[in-house]
């Protein structure tokens, strides 16, 4: 049974709409797709290797005097890509030590 609410307006979920918009941008733009692929590759590399993660953390402590976690993006959260890119940029000098990227 469907109930009608004539005095109420129902709006779609804004967070869901943002996920869809950013998902479409990343699917359609080859530049953003390439950048996100490279960012995910960098973050995944360090998440898979405790040896290199330790080396990165040592380098971060020397350069920044703190550890900056590399954030892995999630497909359902558009802002997780922002946090991923931001964490890589914040660690840029420390990541340059690993020249194989």
Protein Blocks (a to p, Z undefined) as FASTA:
>chain_A
ZZddfkbccdddfklmmmmmmmmmmmmmmklmmmmmmmmmmmmmmmmmmklmmmmmmmmm
mmnopacddddddfklmklmmmmmmmmmmmmmmmmmmmmZZ
